Amino acid sequence: MPLAGKGMLLTSMDIDPADETDFNRWYDREHLEERVAIDGFIEARRYVAHSGSPKFLFLYSTKTIDVLDSPAYRARLANPTPWSVKTMAGFKNMIRAVARITVSKGTGRGAVLGIARLRPEGNTDALRKQLATRLDPKEFDGIISMHLLESDAKLSGPTKELPAAGGGASDWFVLIDGTSVSAVSSVFAARFTGNAAPEAAMQISSGIYELMWDLAKSDIAGDSKLTH
């Protein structure tokens, strides 16, 4: 399974251009390491939009979805750093989805990520089965892996840190890891958007994001300066 773990926190937001320098510095110098250091977190990836909205996207992999309701994680949410409080106050169009990884096929991850947000309508078992047949990277050049995230409505949405965050109304997210924008765009057109959109689901949005950097637990193990 190319995605580490079986749980994922997906966050996405916009920020005023005037605040982007401090926003980027906070993510790069504090926030990603702070989150990955929490027990049960495995890795984090940080993206910027090539096309789509919101502009910034973050994926945090966890051992299980229960990690995202654990005492260690809740304690961190209840005690944001001063820099976090200042930065998060500027978030706009915030999405915060806590999800189960229910399909993950392929080997590895790409520098480009396609994401389609779907809202199930009707039989979710049938929709999951339909998507599982489409989430196969073998037929497409430049596609490394494909995944399905199913968000949990109770765990998603606002927190003390992020009272205005939207949870996605139990939406599902299709992730396409590829080596180029053109490769990901081709897969979307063939299997997930427009006339190729899956049955029994409303397409809410889609976008293509470029990887900025990633951080694994092993990168900070034994060298974390953060308390949690």
C-alpha positions, 0 to 999 in steps of 0.5 A: 500500500503506497500510502503509509498508514490507514488514516489521513488528515487533509487540510487545505486553505488560502492565505492573503498574499501579504501573509504568505511569507510568514505562513510558509515559514511557519509550515516549514519551520514549525508546524509540519514537524510539530504534527509529525512528532505526535504519536501515531503520525507517520509523515506529512506532505505539503503542496501548492496548487497548479490549478484548483482552489484552495491554493495550499494543500497538506496531507498527514498520514497516520497509523490509523484514523483513531490517531486523529482522535487520540489524547496526544493529538487532542492535547496538541489541538488544545494547546496551539503555539503562539505562532500557530494562533497568529498564522491560523487566524489568517486562514481562508476557505479552510477545509479539514477532513479526517479520513480513512484510506480505503483504496490505495494502489501502486508503488510510491508517490509522485511530484504531482497530485491530482485531487477530486472531491466527491459527495456520495449519493446513494449506495456507498458500497457500490460507489466504492467498488466502482472507484476501486476498479478505476483506481489502477495506475497500471494503464497510465504512463506517468501515474505512480499510485491512486487512492481513495479517502473517505472522510469521517463527519464526526472527526472532520471540521472545526477544532479549537485551533480552527473554529471556521474549518469546513469538514466536507460533509462526509465527502470522499477524495480521490488522489492521483499521484503522478510525475507530471501535470499532463499525466494526471490531467489525462487520468482525470479526463478519462476516469474521474471528471466531466462525462467520466465522473463516477455514478452515484457521486456529485463532483464538488471540485478537482485540482492539481497540486505540486509537491513542495516538500515532505517530512517523515517521522524518521526524519525527526526521530531522536532529534525533535526539539518539540514537546507534545 
